[in-house]
């Protein structure tokens, strides 16, 4: 028997990080996955809840954000509970054991742009690509 799922989609909101009473981290988020067809020209998506545990939960909470393209690998799990009205509620979710960040975060893109700007200014012969910023030099570094 096999219970394996691979999904690629975008987060619908920022992940939620919580801890169990024993201190184990768990992170939940919802992945919007496009369907391979359209309905009267409109794209449709499925919104799939994903749960991660322990170290992976901490990593997801720290680096994932709403709208970020993400790949999830794991298994489908169903569970149930009785709500406040006494009705049984069934939940189907993906328990992820592998999450891949398919896009760089905006901070990573900003760092890449700064690095590229520095390389371009050095190519044009400017040895001081960060001109205008204060430079920290100690008296021991000066030759006079």
Number of C-alpha atoms within 10 A of each C-alpha: 3 5 8 12 13 13 17 18 21 21 23 18 15 18 21 14 18 16 13 8 7 6 9 12 18 20 21 22 23 22 27 22 19 16 11 8 11 11 8 6 7 8 11 14 15 12 16 17 17 22 21 25 20 13 12 18 24 16 14 23 20 12 13 22 19 14 14 21 20 20 17 21 18 20 16 14 12 10 9 10 11 10 9 7 6 8 9 11 10 10 11 13 17 24 21 22 14 12 19 13 15 13 12 14 14 11 9 11 12 12 11 13 12 14 12 12 14 16 13 13 14 13 10 9 9 13 11 11 17 13 9 7 8 7 8 5 8 7 7 7 7 7 5 5
